[in-house]
């Protein structure tokens, strides 16, 4: 059951995961650029997978933000951490 505290915690975790994914992508891109060529197929595949994962994480973050907005506006009832409210 949704509650504001757990959704805010989920948002914090999502932000941390997004930051790490962006760091990994940037590092892999730097390594590829530094080598003077486009990199191997494996590197290209890894970058594509990381970018796909990043897009999925960004979608998940948007869902969390919408849930928070719905809870704050009263469109959804905050059930508390144990669903007891």
C-alpha positions in Angstrom: 0.0 0.0 0.0 1.3 3.4 -0.9 2.5 5.8 1.8 4.4 9.0 1.6 7.4 8.0 3.7 8.1 4.8 1.7 7.6 6.6 -1.6 10.1 9.3 -0.6 12.5 6.6 0.4 12.0 4.9 -2.9 12.7 8.3 -4.7 15.9 8.7 -2.8 17.0 5.2 -3.8 16.0 5.8 -7.4 18.0 9.0 -7.5 21.1 7.2 -6.2 20.7 4.4 -8.8 20.3 6.9 -11.5 23.4 8.8 -10.5 25.4 5.6 -10.4 24.1 4.5 -13.9 25.0 7.9 -15.3 28.5 7.6 -13.8 29.0 4.2 -15.4 27.8 5.4 -18.8 30.1 8.4 -18.6 33.1 6.3 -17.6 32.5 3.8 -20.4 32.1 6.6 -22.9 35.3 8.2 -21.7 37.1 4.9 -22.0 35.8 4.5 -25.5 36.7 8.0 -26.6 40.1 7.8 -25.0 40.9 4.7 -27.1 40.6 6.7 -30.3 38.0 4.5 -31.9 34.4 3.5 -31.4 35.2 0.6 -29.2 34.3 -3.1 -29.5 30.9 -4.6 -30.1 31.0 -5.7 -26.5 31.5 -2.1 -25.4 28.8 -0.9 -27.6 26.5 -3.6 -26.3 27.3 -2.6 -22.7 26.6 1.0 -23.4 23.3 0.2 -25.0 22.3 -2.0 -22.1 23.3 0.7 -19.6 21.3 3.3 -21.5 18.3 1.0 -21.7 18.6 0.5 -17.9 18.9 4.2 -17.3 15.7 4.8 -19.4 13.8 2.2 -17.3 15.1 3.8 -14.1 14.0 7.3 -15.3 10.5 5.9 -16.0 10.4 4.3 -12.6 11.4 7.6 -11.0 8.5 9.4 -12.9 6.1 6.8 -11.5 7.4 7.4 -8.0 7.0 11.2 -8.4 3.5 10.7 -9.6 2.7 8.5 -6.6 4.1 11.2 -4.3 2.0 13.9 -6.0 -1.1 11.7 -5.7 -0.5 11.1 -2.0 0.2 14.8 -1.3 -2.9 15.9 -3.2 -5.2 13.4 -1.5 -6.0 11.6 -4.7 -4.5 8.5 -2.9 -4.9 7.9 0.8 -1.7 7.5 2.7 -2.0 4.2 4.5 1.1 4.6 6.6 4.1 2.3 6.7 2.0 -0.7 7.8 -1.1 0.1 5.8 -3.0 0.8 9.0 -4.3 4.4 8.5 
